[in-house]
Amino acid sequence: MNIIILGAGQVGSTVAESLVSEANDITVVDLDGEKLKLLQDRLDLRTLVGNASHPSILEQAGIADADMLLAVTQSDEVNMVACKLAASLYNTPTKIARIRSADYLAHPEIFSDDNFCVDFSICPEQILTDYIRKLIEFPEALQVLEFADGKVSLVAVKAFEGGPLVGQPLSFMHTHLPHVDARVAAIFRQDRSIMPQGDTVIEAGDEVFFIAATENIRSVLKEMRRMDKPAKRVMIMGGGNIGRRLALALEQEYQVKIIEYNKKSCERLASELTHTLVLHGDCTDENLLLSEHVGDVDVFCALTNDDENNIMSSLLAKSGGARKVISLINRSAYVGLVQGGKIDIALSPAHVTIGSLLAYVRHGDVAAVHSLRRGAAEALELVAHGDRQSSKVVGRRIDEIDLPEGATIGAMVRNGVVIMAHHDRLIEPDDHVIVFVINKKIIRKVEKLFQIGIGFF
């Protein structure tokens, strides 16, 4: 696929890295030549320095032959104008724009074909806010991802000594929870992936991915570890776009404090937030954290734009007694270094966001994509089409499907009903099939399985 990416920031560079590895032709456009040079040194792609909303620059980038435009610069206006130009002048088939402003998102008609011609809009800040809210709702989890309009959830949890299933084979889960149908999709032990079998024994420290109907998530979490008490008190560091959105999303159900360094931003936050205590101060001030009783906080979220401040304030909060700390880290290299130590969850905004973009790039009918383990693995929701003659999956039992090694079918959703993917389950037309892939190199093979043969038409 020929793809043009506008913007070489964290989102643009992470998407480029992911798509280049899947043999796409990528061109990245940005005003910052130095940023583009660093990207080109690492990846096999083409770069172009220039204003992404100028027709001449788009033309030089090859927009006339592009299959897709991903406009993910920091400017909503540049992204929208680029989509409009791509549609009006070059008839580009698919146009995706990053939109940060809530004002624009509140009026979706401006993205229509009669206006800015944006086929799909994504808001990384809102995606990240929803993601963090799920982590607060399930404080035991490392990741909580939804499929099929929220009917199915994939949850990552670190198994702790004392959990009922720890030290037991996976088959024991069905004995212990006879009324809850769930599947373990994958296990990572010291960064080594293990394909789960009935006799696989879960060990303390394992990172376990399980899939179940959303209403059964808490029951399965209890099998992996001792349940934490529900979160009530949340402290947010940073009142920027993400911190403000999160406070708005939480303040009706949780006791929320938000600490912001900029005094004018504090005044704006105080006028917008009705049930949140807004404090003016430095997020790395240990005395401030202690005076605000950080030891009583259930979830501490460091969401400023400064990685180092987020890391330091999270470490201070943890040492001060905060039960769970979540740190936003833009530099992907930092994420793997700090997660799992004093910091419970290190979030890369680009990796959280990328799934929303990949769903439009994948081949076949892909309803959702989620990036896992900092981009090393993926979970896909694919829609099965055709019949036994035209499809390699429809009309077949799961144990008859030639899945590549490293891919697991976790569940299906049929007419709104969640069906766990046991070996004798039959896949029917229009089933939404959730597939866990531990190695991104085999994703194309998985996509081909779900593509319809020419004979179907």
Long-range contacts (C-beta under 8 A, 24 or more apart in sequence): 1-25, 1-67, 1-68, 1-361, 2-62, 2-65, 2-66, 2-67, 2-68, 3-27, 3-66, 3-67, 3-68, 3-69, 3-70, 3-361, 4-28, 4-29, 4-58, 4-61, 4-62, 4-63, 4-66, 4-68, 4-69, 4-70, 5-29, 5-70, 5-72, 6-30, 6-52, 6-69, 6-70, 6-71, 6-72, 6-73, 6-78, 6-79, 6-82, 7-52, 7-71, 7-72, 7-73, 7-74, 7-79, 7-98, 8-32, 8-35, 8-36, 8-39, 8-47, 9-35, 9-72, 9-73, 9-74, 10-330, 10-332, 10-348, 10-349, 10-350, 11-72, 11-98, 11-124, 11-349, 11-350, 11-353, 11-354, 12-70, 12-72, 12-73, 13-39, 13-350, 14-332, 14-348, 14-350, 14-351, 14-353, 14-354, 14-375, 15-70, 15-72, 15-350, 15-354, 15-357, 15-358, 16-43, 16-45, 17-42, 17-43, 17-375, 18-354, 18-358, 18-371, 18-375, 18-440, 19-361, 20-44, 20-45, 21-440, 21-441, 22-440, 22-443, 22-444, 23-444, 24-361, 27-61, 27-62, 29-57, 29-58, 29-61, 30-73, 51-78, 52-78, 52-79, 52-82, 53-77, 53-78, 53-81, 53-82, 53-85, 55-85, 55-89, 58-82, 58-85, 58-86, 58-89, 58-90, 63-89, 63-90, 63-92, 64-90, 66-90, 66-92, 67-92, 67-93, 67-94, 68-92, 68-93, 68-94, 68-95, 68-96, 68-360, 68-361, 69-94, 69-95, 69-96, 70-96, 70-357, 71-95, 71-96, 71-97, 71-98, 72-96, 72-97, 72-98, 72-357, 73-98, 74-100, 76-100, 76-101, 76-104, 79-118, 80-104, 80-110, 80-111, 80-116, 80-118, 81-116, 83-116, 83-117, 83-118, 83-119, 84-115, 84-116, 84-117, 86-117, 87-113, 87-117, 88-117, 94-119, 94-120, 94-360, 95-119, 95-120, 96-120, 96-121, 96-122, 96-357, 96-360, 97-121, 97-122, 98-122, 98-123, 98-124, 99-123, 100-124, 100-125, 100-241, 120-360, 122-353, 122-356, 122-357, 124-349, 124-352, 124-353, 125-241, 125-242, 125-245, 126-245, 127-352, 127-353, 127-356, 128-242, 128-328, 128-347, 128-349, 128-352, 128-353, 129-242, 129-245, 129-246, 129-249, 130-249, 131-347, 131-352, 132-242, 132-246, 132-301, 132-303, 132-326, 132-347, 133-246, 133-249, 133-250, 135-299, 135-326, 135-345, 136-231, 136-234, 136-250, 136-254, 136-299, 137-231, 138-217, 138-218, 138-221, 139-228, 139-230, 139-231, 139-298, 139-299, 139-323, 139-324, 140-221, 140-224, 140-225, 140-227, 140-228, 141-221, 142-207, 142-344, 142-345, 143-209, 143-372, 144-217, 145-370, 145-372, 145-379, 146-214, 147-367, 147-368, 147-379, 147-381, 147-411, 147-413, 147-432, 147-434, 148-367, 148-381, 148-413, 148-418, 148-432, 148-434, 150-214, 151-213, 151-214, 151-413, 151-416, 151-418, 152-211, 152-212, 152-213, 152-214, 152-411, 152-413, 152-418, 152-434, 153-211, 153-212, 153-213, 153-214, 153-217, 154-185, 154-209, 154-210, 154-211, 154-370, 154-379, 154-410, 154-434, 154-436, 155-209, 155-210, 155-211, 155-212, 155-217, 155-220, 155-221, 156-207, 156-208, 156-209, 156-372, 157-207, 157-208, 157-210, 157-221, 157-224, 157-225, 158-205, 158-206, 158-207, 158-208, 158-224, 158-225, 158-340, 159-202, 159-203, 159-204, 159-205, 159-206, 159-207, 159-208, 159-224, 159-225, 160-204, 160-224, 160-225, 160-226, 161-204, 162-225, 162-226, 163-202, 163-222, 163-223, 163-224, 163-225, 163-226, 164-222, 164-223, 165-202, 165-223, 165-224, 166-202, 166-203, 166-204, 166-224, 166-225, 167-201, 167-202, 167-203, 167-204, 168-201, 168-202, 169-198, 169-199, 169-200, 169-201, 170-196, 170-197, 170-198, 170-199, 170-200, 170-201, 170-202, 171-198, 171-199, 173-220, 173-223, 176-223, 177-219, 177-220, 177-223, 180-212, 180-216, 180-219, 180-220, 181-212, 181-213, 181-216, 181-420, 182-210, 182-211, 182-212, 182-216, 182-220, 182-420, 183-210, 183-211, 183-212, 183-410, 183-411, 183-420, 183-421, 184-208, 184-209, 184-210, 185-209, 185-210, 185-211, 185-379, 185-408, 185-410, 185-436, 186-377, 186-408, 186-436, 186-438, 188-373, 193-377, 193-406, 193-438, 193-439, 195-405, 195-406, 195-408, 195-438, 196-408, 207-373, 209-372, 209-436, 211-410, 211-411, 211-420, 211-434, 211-436, 212-411, 212-420, 213-418, 228-323, 228-324, 229-298, 231-298, 231-299, 231-323, 231-324, 232-298, 233-257, 233-296, 233-297, 233-298, 233-299, 234-297, 234-298, 234-299, 234-300, 234-301, 235-259, 235-292, 235-294, 235-297, 235-299, 235-300, 235-301, 235-317, 235-322, 236-301, 236-303, 237-283, 237-300, 237-301, 237-302, 237-303, 237-304, 237-309, 237-310, 237-313, 238-283, 238-302, 238-303, 238-304, 238-305, 238-310, 238-328, 239-265, 239-266, 239-268, 239-269, 239-278, 240-265, 240-303, 240-304, 240-305, 242-303, 242-328, 243-301, 243-303, 243-304, 244-269, 244-272, 244-273, 246-301, 246-303, 247-273, 247-276, 248-272, 248-273, 251-275, 251-276, 257-292, 259-283, 259-288, 259-292, 261-304, 283-309, 283-310, 283-313, 284-309, 284-312, 284-313, 284-316, 286-316, 286-320, 289-313, 289-316, 289-317, 289-320, 290-320, 294-320, 294-321, 294-322, 295-320, 295-321, 295-322, 296-321, 297-321, 297-322, 297-323, 298-322, 298-323, 298-324, 299-323, 299-324, 299-325, 299-326, 300-324, 300-325, 300-326, 301-325, 301-326, 301-328, 302-326, 302-327, 302-328, 303-328, 304-328, 305-330, 307-331, 307-334, 311-338, 311-343, 314-342, 314-343, 315-342, 315-343, 318-342, 318-343, 318-344, 332-374, 332-375, 335-374, 336-374, 348-374, 351-375, 362-443, 362-447, 363-444, 363-447, 363-448, 363-451, 364-447, 364-448, 364-450, 364-451, 365-450, 366-447, 367-432, 375-440, 376-438, 376-439, 376-440, 377-436, 377-437, 377-438, 377-439, 377-440, 378-436, 378-437, 378-440, 378-443, 379-410, 379-434, 379-435, 379-436, 379-437, 380-434, 380-435, 380-437, 380-443, 380-446, 381-432, 381-433, 381-434, 381-435, 382-432, 382-433, 382-435, 382-446, 382-447, 382-450, 383-430, 383-431, 383-432, 383-433, 383-450, 384-427, 384-428, 384-429, 384-430, 384-431, 384-432, 384-433, 384-450, 385-429, 385-430, 385-450, 385-452, 385-456, 386-429, 386-452, 386-453, 386-456, 387-429, 387-456, 389-453, 389-455, 389-456, 390-452, 390-453, 390-455, 390-456, 391-450, 391-452, 391-453, 391-456, 392-448, 392-449, 392-450, 393-427, 393-433, 393-449, 393-450, 394-427, 394-428, 394-429, 394-431, 395-426, 395-427, 395-428, 396-426, 396-427, 397-423, 397-424, 397-425, 397-426, 397-427, 398-422, 398-423, 398-424, 398-425, 398-427, 399-423, 399-424, 401-427, 401-449, 402-449, 403-446, 403-449, 404-442, 404-445, 404-446, 405-442, 406-437, 406-438, 406-439, 406-442, 407-435, 407-436, 407-437, 407-438, 407-442, 407-445, 407-446, 408-435, 408-436, 408-438, 409-433, 409-434, 409-435, 409-436, 410-434, 410-435, 410-436
